[in-house]
Amino acid sequence: MTAPRTTPPGPHATTSPGQHATTPPGPHATTPPGPKATTPPDPTSPGPRAAGLSVLRHRRLSVLVHRRSVAVAVMLLALLAGVMLLSACVGQTYVPPAQVWRVLRGEPDLVVGELRLPRIVLGALVGAALGLSGALVQSVTRNPLASPDVIGVGHGAAAATVLALATGTVASPGALPAVSVAGGLGAAALVYVLAWRHGMQPTRFVLTGVGIGVALSAVVQLYLTESELAAAEQVKLWLTGSLNGRGWTQATPLAWVLLLGLPALVWASRALRPLGLDADTASALGVRVQRTRLGLTVLGVVLAATATGAAGPIGFVALTAPQLARRLTRTPQLPLAGSAATGAIIVVAADLVARTALPPLEIPVGALTSLVGGPYLLWLLGREPGRGARASR
């Protein structure tokens, strides 16, 4: 009789009295995962957010704010206030800042209150309107070399003014700003209609505007060569753009246009973000690209035409102000507030130099801005070759 053979437990088997042998899991055994412990989110945590951006919320309204753009806008407004104060103090007669402050509080003064202050305010409003207009047009065309001057707004205003003087339609000089506004709007509408081919293509829009501008410029030159000397000199002075002799009469309508256009500008600042993408992507995001482009173009043309009617065509402000503002804010899209403040600074500073550079003569502010803007345009063309063509595709 043999005893039953017993197998000793292996190295991986464990036995205990009253229990079955169990084998611990090897290195390749998997254990079904249990429920993971979750940590409730902290309600005070801001969550992921793009660098440099903040969200301001008030009830159902939320606004995305670029912090650097706000800081730059505040800085530019402070600089604008300083330039306006300097322009009010400096001239053939120096006025101390304390006297300027008393005039602002209501004390009557001939030099500051009647001569300098109205043209300074007008220059700031004209520069702001041109800066906004340039930012809107360049954003729609996606071309840094485009501006209301390029698409024929200034030429249309000049041609309408010339035709009104030639035909005797306008009896009083006070009606000339309204005529120039109508001419600028009419020229922009003509460019838009001729450039429309199943939608507005930015490149075709700019090229059509250049062609219409050249044709309207020929009308102005024809009038200057055939008209009498006095009428020709009046038109030439208006064509250079000047704040001399202008004041509250021209500033008030432009101020109302800017004030009433604030809701449209708020809409424009939100509409410009998706338009920075290509048309297909913007359409996929639910943006009606053609209607948005049309609305932004109309807003920009109205601002440019009103500014041109108030002070004449002041060149290169709408071209340079948005690009300078974008370099300061470092944003992908053109900042509207920064463009307006930059344009106002350019015009007020140019008018200060124009008044004081060659006393007692006054250089038209439009001639001075064109003198500075021409080299800037050449620098922009040389520094960024082909960018405008690529951006407009």
Kinemage of the C-alpha trace (Angstrom):
@kinemage 1
@onewidth
@group {chain A} dominant
@subgroup {mainchain}
@vectorlist {calphas} color= white
{ca met a 1} P 0.000 0.000 0.000
{ca thr a 2} L 1.463 3.230 -1.096
{ca ala a 3} L 0.837 6.615 0.439
{ca pro a 4} L -0.825 9.250 -1.725
{ca arg a 5} L 1.623 11.567 -3.403
{ca thr a 6} L 1.388 15.184 -2.388
{ca thr a 7} L 2.682 18.058 -4.395
{ca pro a 8} L 4.309 20.739 -2.369
{ca pro a 9} L 3.032 24.141 -3.016
{ca gly a 10} L 5.002 26.065 -5.581
{ca pro a 11} L 6.603 29.359 -4.974
{ca his a 12} L 3.503 31.230 -6.150
{ca ala a 13} L 0.894 29.189 -4.238
{ca thr a 14} L -0.156 30.089 -0.784
{ca thr a 15} L -2.277 27.965 1.495
{ca ser a 16} L -3.737 28.517 4.802
{ca pro a 17} L -5.884 26.300 6.960
{ca gly a 18} L -9.464 26.327 5.830
{ca gln a 19} L -8.753 28.226 2.657
{ca his a 20} L -8.164 27.246 -0.914
{ca ala a 21} L -4.829 27.867 -2.516
{ca thr a 22} L -4.653 31.193 -4.210
{ca thr a 23} L -2.221 32.467 -6.739
{ca pro a 24} L -1.321 36.169 -6.534
{ca pro a 25} L -1.496 38.079 -9.763
{ca gly a 26} L 1.622 37.938 -11.840
{ca pro a 27} L 3.233 40.820 -13.548
{ca his a 28} L 0.963 40.515 -16.574
{ca ala a 29} L -2.298 40.139 -14.732
{ca thr a 30} L -4.732 42.986 -14.966
{ca thr a 31} L -7.030 44.165 -12.268
{ca pro a 32} L -10.263 45.816 -13.339
{ca pro a 33} L -10.032 49.506 -12.491
{ca gly a 34} L -12.256 50.750 -9.773
{ca pro a 35} L -14.047 54.062 -9.759
{ca lys a 36} L -11.601 56.981 -9.865
{ca ala a 37} L -11.724 59.603 -7.252
{ca thr a 38} L -12.822 62.900 -8.741
{ca thr a 39} L -12.075 66.282 -7.343
{ca pro a 40} L -14.885 68.798 -7.694
{ca pro a 41} L -13.855 71.839 -9.766
{ca asp a 42} L -12.967 74.968 -7.929
{ca pro a 43} L -15.629 77.563 -8.766
{ca thr a 44} L -13.095 80.339 -8.262
{ca ser a 45} L -10.708 78.939 -10.875
{ca pro a 46} L -10.645 81.080 -14.070
{ca gly a 47} L -10.183 78.068 -16.345
{ca pro a 48} L -8.046 77.964 -19.503
{ca arg a 49} L -7.786 81.274 -21.244
{ca ala a 50} L -5.786 82.593 -24.158
{ca ala a 51} L -2.732 84.619 -23.296
{ca gly a 52} L -3.400 88.324 -23.018
{ca leu a 53} L -7.202 87.999 -23.151
{ca ser a 54} L -9.826 88.612 -20.507
{ca val a 55} L -13.582 88.107 -20.534
{ca leu a 56} L -15.803 90.814 -19.083
{ca arg a 57} L -19.312 89.620 -18.240
{ca his a 58} L -22.369 91.584 -17.252
{ca arg a 59} L -25.562 89.536 -17.053
{ca arg a 60} L -26.034 88.078 -20.548
{ca leu a 61} L -23.394 90.277 -22.174
{ca ser a 62} L -19.809 89.054 -22.442
{ca val a 63} L -16.935 90.916 -24.087
{ca leu a 64} L -13.520 89.499 -24.960
{ca val a 65} L -10.864 92.094 -24.131
{ca his a 66} L -7.221 92.131 -25.163
{ca arg a 67} L -5.386 93.582 -22.189
{ca arg a 68} L -2.469 95.041 -24.147
{ca ser a 69} L -4.866 96.761 -26.550
{ca val a 70} L -6.657 98.412 -23.643
{ca ala a 71} L -3.362 99.562 -22.124
{ca val a 72} L -2.179 100.940 -25.480
{ca ala a 73} L -5.491 102.744 -26.031
{ca val a 74} L -5.236 104.409 -22.612
{ca met a 75} L -1.653 105.417 -23.336
{ca leu a 76} L -2.606 106.861 -26.727
{ca leu a 77} L -5.507 108.830 -25.221
{ca ala a 78} L -3.145 110.313 -22.645
{ca leu a 79} L -0.708 111.209 -25.422
{ca leu a 80} L -3.545 112.753 -27.435
{ca ala a 81} L -4.551 114.911 -24.469
{ca gly a 82} L -0.948 116.080 -24.121
{ca val a 83} L -0.646 116.934 -27.816
{ca met a 84} L -3.949 118.827 -27.766
{ca leu a 85} L -2.826 120.802 -24.696
{ca leu a 86} L 0.492 121.614 -26.360
{ca ser a 87} L -1.287 122.741 -29.522
{ca ala a 88} L -3.565 125.009 -27.465
{ca cys a 89} L -0.579 126.599 -25.728
{ca val a 90} L 1.865 127.001 -28.619
{ca gly a 91} L 1.451 129.460 -31.474
{ca gln a 92} L 2.343 133.007 -32.396
{ca thr a 93} L 1.239 133.829 -28.848
{ca tyr a 94} L 2.131 131.472 -26.007
{ca val a 95} L -0.715 130.700 -23.627
{ca pro a 96} L 0.085 129.032 -20.283
{ca pro a 97} L -1.689 125.751 -19.458
{ca ala a 98} L -3.483 127.389 -16.522
{ca gln a 99} L -5.165 129.822 -18.901
{ca val a 100} L -6.154 126.949 -21.199
{ca trp a 101} L -7.732 125.191 -18.218
{ca arg a 102} L -9.717 128.301 -17.337
{ca val a 103} L -10.953 128.535 -20.930
{ca leu a 104} L -12.071 124.909 -20.773
{ca arg a 105} L -14.029 125.744 -17.631
{ca gly a 106} L -15.914 128.505 -19.455
{ca glu a 107} L -13.789 131.632 -19.284
{ca pro a 108} L -13.960 133.542 -22.600
{ca asp a 109} L -10.725 133.915 -24.542
{ca leu a 110} L -10.184 134.940 -28.154
{ca val a 111} L -6.952 133.094 -28.923
{ca val a 112} L -7.730 129.760 -27.264
{ca gly a 113} L -11.511 129.664 -27.200
{ca glu a 114} L -12.236 131.126 -30.629
{ca leu a 115} L -9.198 130.308 -32.769
{ca arg a 116} L -7.253 127.312 -31.463
{ca leu a 117} L -9.677 125.120 -29.560
{ca pro a 118} L -12.231 124.610 -32.391
{ca arg a 119} L -9.610 123.553 -34.934
{ca ile a 120} L -7.885 121.284 -32.389
{ca val a 121} L -11.150 119.482 -31.640
{ca leu a 122} L -11.922 119.269 -35.351
{ca gly a 123} L -8.470 117.843 -36.058
{ca ala a 124} L -8.918 115.179 -33.381
{ca leu a 125} L -12.345 114.205 -34.740
{ca val a 126} L -11.105 114.112 -38.342
{ca gly a 127} L -8.101 111.989 -37.380
{ca ala a 128} L -10.250 109.585 -35.361
{ca ala a 129} L -12.737 109.169 -38.211
{ca leu a 130} L -9.955 108.577 -40.751
{ca gly a 131} L -8.194 106.096 -38.475
{ca leu a 132} L -11.406 104.121 -37.962
{ca ser a 133} L -12.201 104.230 -41.661
{ca gly a 134} L -8.752 102.985 -42.599
{ca ala a 135} L -8.957 100.122 -40.112
{ca leu a 136} L -12.339 99.015 -41.463
{ca val a 137} L -11.351 99.201 -45.137
{ca gln a 138} L -8.030 97.442 -44.600
{ca ser a 139} L -9.743 94.701 -42.609
{ca val a 140} L -12.372 94.135 -45.306
{ca thr a 141} L -9.836 94.101 -48.145
{ca arg a 142} L -7.223 92.276 -46.029
{ca asn a 143} L -4.657 94.592 -47.558
{ca pro a 144} L -2.421 96.914 -45.471
{ca leu a 145} L -1.947 99.177 -48.481
{ca ala a 146} L -5.668 99.881 -48.905
{ca ser a 147} L -7.374 102.965 -47.516
{ca pro a 148} L -10.381 105.171 -48.329
{ca asp a 149} L -8.055 107.298 -50.448
{ca val a 150} L -7.240 104.269 -52.576
{ca ile a 151} L -10.835 103.197 -53.187
{ca gly a 152} L -11.807 106.638 -54.482
{ca val a 153} L -13.614 108.244 -51.537
{ca gly a 154} L -11.407 111.334 -51.485
{ca his a 155} L -11.425 111.650 -55.263
{ca gly a 156} L -15.200 111.358 -55.342
{ca ala a 157} L -15.556 114.090 -52.730
{ca ala a 158} L -13.163 116.328 -54.658
{ca ala a 159} L -14.921 115.743 -57.971
{ca ala a 160} L -18.336 116.498 -56.473
{ca thr a 161} L -17.036 119.709 -54.915
{ca val a 162} L -15.442 120.788 -58.183
{ca leu a 163} L -18.581 120.088 -60.195
{ca ala a 164} L -20.711 121.996 -57.684
{ca leu a 165} L -18.429 125.033 -57.949
{ca ala a 166} L -18.216 124.799 -61.735
{ca thr a 167} L -21.959 124.599 -62.289
{ca gly a 168} L -22.890 127.081 -59.558
{ca thr a 169} L -25.087 124.517 -57.833
{ca val a 170} L -23.826 125.505 -54.388
{ca ala a 171} L -24.366 129.131 -53.535
{ca ser a 172} L -22.866 129.166 -50.026
{ca pro a 173} L -19.505 127.680 -48.930
{ca gly a 174} L -21.230 126.124 -45.929
{ca ala a 175} L -22.948 123.604 -48.198
{ca leu a 176} L -19.680 122.274 -49.651
{ca pro a 177} L -19.123 119.672 -46.885
{ca ala a 178} L -22.495 118.064 -47.632
{ca val a 179} L -21.640 117.981 -51.337
{ca ser a 180} L -18.269 116.355 -50.673
{ca val a 181} L -19.869 113.730 -48.416
{ca ala a 182} L -22.358 112.886 -51.157
{ca gly a 183} L -19.535 112.662 -53.693
{ca gly a 184} L -17.489 110.318 -51.521
{ca leu a 185} L -20.441 108.023 -50.882
{ca gly a 186} L -21.372 108.025 -54.572
{ca ala a 187} L -17.828 107.113 -55.623
{ca ala a 188} L -17.656 104.260 -53.119
{ca ala a 189} L -21.039 102.947 -54.259
{ca leu a 190} L -19.879 103.030 -57.890
{ca val a 191} L -16.728 101.119 -56.994
{ca tyr a 192} L -18.727 98.508 -55.090
{ca val a 193} L -21.191 97.963 -57.950
{ca leu a 194} L -18.442 97.641 -60.570
{ca ala a 195} L -16.388 95.296 -58.377
{ca trp a 196} L -19.306 92.955 -57.614
{ca arg a 197} L -18.998 89.532 -59.257
{ca his a 198} L -21.072 86.996 -57.295
{ca gly a 199} L -19.718 88.645 -54.181
{ca met a 200} L -17.114 91.248 -53.343
{ca gln a 201} L -13.557 90.099 -53.903
{ca pro a 202} L -11.075 92.314 -52.013
{ca thr a 203} L -8.479 92.465 -54.801
{ca arg a 204} L -11.030 93.446 -57.449
{ca phe a 205} L -12.526 96.021 -55.073
{ca val a 206} L -9.170 97.755 -54.527
{ca leu a 207} L -8.206 97.725 -58.212
{ca thr a 208} L -11.596 99.082 -59.242
{ca gly a 209} L -11.251 101.830 -56.656
{ca val a 210} L -7.853 102.805 -58.036
{ca gly a 211} L -9.298 103.058 -61.551
{ca ile a 212} L -12.292 105.136 -60.470
{ca gly a 213} L -9.997 107.378 -58.417
{ca val a 214} L -7.770 108.059 -61.419
{ca ala a 215} L -10.779 108.924 -63.586
{ca leu a 216} L -12.216 111.298 -60.968
{ca ser a 217} L -8.818 112.892 -60.461
{ca ala a 218} L -8.732 113.665 -64.179
{ca val a 219} L -12.058 115.506 -63.806
{ca val a 220} L -10.560 117.667 -61.061
{ca gln a 221} L -7.445 118.442 -63.075
{ca leu a 222} L -9.544 119.396 -66.096
{ca tyr a 223} L -11.496 121.863 -63.982
{ca leu a 224} L -8.332 123.394 -62.545
{ca thr a 225} L -6.865 124.028 -65.992
{ca glu a 226} L -10.048 125.523 -67.459
{ca ser a 227} L -11.425 127.556 -64.535
{ca glu a 228} L -10.628 131.073 -63.455
{ca leu a 229} L -7.698 131.730 -61.158
{ca ala a 230} L -9.704 132.587 -58.029
{ca ala a 231} L -11.928 129.509 -58.281
{ca ala a 232} L -8.939 127.288 -59.042
{ca glu a 233} L -7.080 128.558 -55.968
{ca gln a 234} L -10.096 127.872 -53.771
{ca val a 235} L -10.344 124.313 -55.045
{ca lys a 236} L -6.594 123.731 -54.730
{ca leu a 237} L -6.653 124.894 -51.104
{ca trp a 238} L -9.525 122.526 -50.348
{ca leu a 239} L -7.784 119.638 -52.131
{ca thr a 240} L -4.708 119.880 -49.908
{ca gly a 241} L -6.778 119.470 -46.741
{ca ser a 242} L -6.583 122.210 -44.149
{ca leu a 243} L -7.998 123.089 -40.739
{ca asn a 244} L -7.387 126.794 -41.199
{ca gly a 245} L -10.595 128.810 -40.874
{ca arg a 246} L -12.621 125.799 -39.761
{ca gly a 247} L -14.218 125.273 -36.387
{ca trp a 248} L -17.369 124.231 -34.592
{ca thr a 249} L -19.507 124.436 -37.753
{ca gln a 250} L -17.557 121.563 -39.308
{ca ala a 251} L -16.804 119.724 -36.051
{ca thr a 252} L -20.395 119.382 -34.848
{ca pro a 253} L -21.732 117.177 -37.712
{ca leu a 254} L -18.662 114.962 -37.555
{ca ala a 255} L -19.036 114.576 -33.777
{ca trp a 256} L -22.659 113.506 -34.226
{ca val a 257} L -21.686 110.950 -36.872
{ca leu a 258} L -19.089 109.428 -34.549
{ca leu a 259} L -21.481 109.452 -31.598
{ca leu a 260} L -24.353 107.862 -33.506
{ca gly a 261} L -21.963 105.357 -35.035
{ca leu a 262} L -20.773 103.977 -31.696
{ca pro a 263} L -23.198 100.988 -31.732
{ca ala a 264} L -22.093 100.178 -35.274
{ca leu a 265} L -18.445 100.393 -34.208
{ca val a 266} L -19.104 97.981 -31.328
{ca trp a 267} L -20.659 95.563 -33.813
{ca ala a 268} L -17.704 96.098 -36.172
{ca ser a 269} L -15.162 95.222 -33.478
{ca arg a 270} L -16.895 91.862 -32.980
{ca ala a 271} L -17.426 91.238 -36.700
{ca leu a 272} L -13.771 91.806 -37.572
{ca arg a 273} L -12.566 88.743 -35.633
{ca pro a 274} L -14.016 86.032 -37.881
{ca leu a 275} L -13.259 88.064 -41.009
{ca gly a 276} L -9.582 87.744 -40.169
{ca leu a 277} L -9.940 84.105 -41.243
{ca asp a 278} L -10.527 83.008 -44.812
{ca ala a 279} L -14.012 83.315 -46.271
{ca asp a 280} L -14.800 79.578 -46.108
{ca thr a 281} L -13.874 79.323 -42.434
{ca ala a 282} L -15.843 82.462 -41.569
{ca ser a 283} L -18.881 81.061 -43.392
{ca ala a 284} L -18.525 77.768 -41.527
{ca leu a 285} L -18.650 79.734 -38.270
{ca gly a 286} L -22.009 81.174 -39.274
{ca val a 287} L -20.811 84.578 -40.529
{ca arg a 288} L -22.562 86.053 -43.547
{ca val a 289} L -19.348 87.178 -45.168
{ca gln a 290} L -20.715 89.329 -47.999
{ca arg a 291} L -23.232 91.166 -45.808
{ca thr a 292} L -20.631 91.740 -43.110
{ca arg a 293} L -18.137 93.080 -45.631
{ca leu a 294} L -20.781 95.369 -47.073
{ca gly a 295} L -21.740 96.717 -43.658
{ca leu a 296} L -18.131 97.344 -42.632
{ca thr a 297} L -17.373 99.023 -45.960
{ca val a 298} L -20.388 101.323 -45.716
{ca leu a 299} L -19.417 102.309 -42.179
{ca gly a 300} L -15.837 103.046 -43.205
{ca val a 301} L -16.889 105.061 -46.244
{ca val a 302} L -19.369 107.157 -44.234
{ca leu a 303} L -16.664 108.032 -41.701
{ca ala a 304} L -14.107 108.879 -44.388
{ca ala a 305} L -16.547 110.937 -46.465
{ca thr a 306} L -17.721 112.928 -43.439
{ca ala a 307} L -14.131 113.642 -42.376
{ca thr a 308} L -13.249 114.687 -45.929
{ca gly a 309} L -16.236 116.991 -46.073
{ca ala a 310} L -15.183 118.655 -42.812
{ca ala a 311} L -11.511 119.317 -43.597
{ca gly a 312} L -10.829 118.258 -47.152
{ca pro a 313} L -8.878 115.170 -48.225
{ca ile a 314} L -6.090 114.649 -45.659
{ca gly a 315} L -3.965 111.937 -47.162
{ca phe a 316} L -2.195 108.925 -45.643
{ca val a 317} L -3.801 109.190 -42.187
{ca ala a 318} L -6.223 106.350 -42.914
{ca leu a 319} L -3.324 104.345 -44.352
{ca thr a 320} L -0.761 104.763 -41.570
{ca ala a 321} L -2.840 105.005 -38.371
{ca pro a 322} L -4.207 101.404 -38.338
{ca gln a 323} L -0.805 99.866 -39.084
{ca leu a 324} L 0.935 101.889 -36.385
{ca ala a 325} L -1.781 100.932 -33.897
{ca arg a 326} L -1.450 97.236 -34.720
{ca arg a 327} L 2.297 97.356 -34.213
{ca leu a 328} L 1.732 98.848 -30.779
{ca thr a 329} L -0.981 96.398 -29.708
{ca arg a 330} L 0.520 93.316 -31.431
{ca thr a 331} L -2.879 91.936 -32.306
{ca pro a 332} L -3.804 89.907 -35.404
{ca gln a 333} L -6.654 92.264 -36.288
{ca leu a 334} L -6.540 96.029 -36.571
{ca pro a 335} L -7.620 97.651 -33.281
{ca leu a 336} L -10.391 100.189 -33.786
{ca ala a 337} L -9.833 102.204 -30.605
{ca gly a 338} L -6.074 102.314 -31.150
{ca ser a 339} L -6.531 103.316 -34.802
{ca ala a 340} L -8.868 106.163 -33.859
{ca ala a 341} L -6.500 107.503 -31.184
{ca thr a 342} L -3.473 107.184 -33.474
{ca gly a 343} L -5.234 109.020 -36.308
{ca ala a 344} L -6.270 111.823 -33.953
{ca ile a 345} L -2.690 112.201 -32.693
{ca ile a 346} L -1.317 112.329 -36.239
{ca val a 347} L -3.713 115.059 -37.393
{ca val a 348} L -3.431 117.236 -34.260
{ca ala a 349} L 0.376 116.958 -34.229
{ca ala a 350} L 0.587 117.663 -37.969
{ca asp a 351} L -1.633 120.719 -37.569
{ca leu a 352} L 0.580 121.975 -34.728
{ca val a 353} L 3.677 121.666 -36.908
{ca ala a 354} L 1.855 123.219 -39.872
{ca arg a 355} L 0.907 126.276 -37.779
{ca thr a 356} L 4.281 126.848 -36.142
{ca ala a 357} L 6.944 125.619 -38.600
{ca leu a 358} L 7.053 128.657 -40.906
{ca pro a 359} L 5.359 131.597 -39.160
{ca pro a 360} L 3.388 133.554 -40.222
{ca leu a 361} L 2.656 131.088 -43.046
{ca glu a 362} L 0.487 128.030 -42.438
{ca ile a 363} L 1.174 124.799 -44.272
{ca pro a 364} L -1.963 122.810 -45.111
{ca val a 365} L -2.122 119.837 -42.799
{ca gly a 366} L -2.903 117.516 -45.702
{ca ala a 367} L 0.341 118.483 -47.435
{ca leu a 368} L 2.313 117.718 -44.276
{ca thr a 369} L 0.707 114.308 -43.714
{ca ser a 370} L 1.315 113.392 -47.359
{ca leu a 371} L 4.942 114.497 -47.010
{ca val a 372} L 5.391 112.082 -44.111
{ca gly a 373} L 3.058 109.364 -45.396
{ca gly a 374} L 4.764 108.978 -48.768
{ca pro a 375} L 8.069 107.712 -47.331
{ca tyr a 376} L 6.128 105.539 -44.906
{ca leu a 377} L 4.318 103.893 -47.820
{ca leu a 378} L 7.629 103.224 -49.578
{ca trp a 379} L 9.036 101.757 -46.355
{ca leu a 380} L 5.997 99.530 -45.954
{ca leu a 381} L 6.292 98.306 -49.537
{ca gly a 382} L 9.987 97.566 -49.128
{ca arg a 383} L 9.685 95.907 -45.721
{ca glu a 384} L 6.764 93.607 -46.498
{ca pro a 385} L 6.906 92.723 -50.207
{ca gly a 386} L 3.885 90.873 -51.514
{ca arg a 387} L 2.043 90.860 -48.200
{ca gly a 388} L -0.903 92.834 -49.501
{ca ala a 389} L -1.317 90.544 -52.481
{ca arg a 390} L -1.180 87.442 -50.332
{ca ala a 391} L -3.594 88.813 -47.768
{ca ser a 392} L -6.221 89.676 -50.348
{ca arg a 393} L -6.448 86.155 -51.775
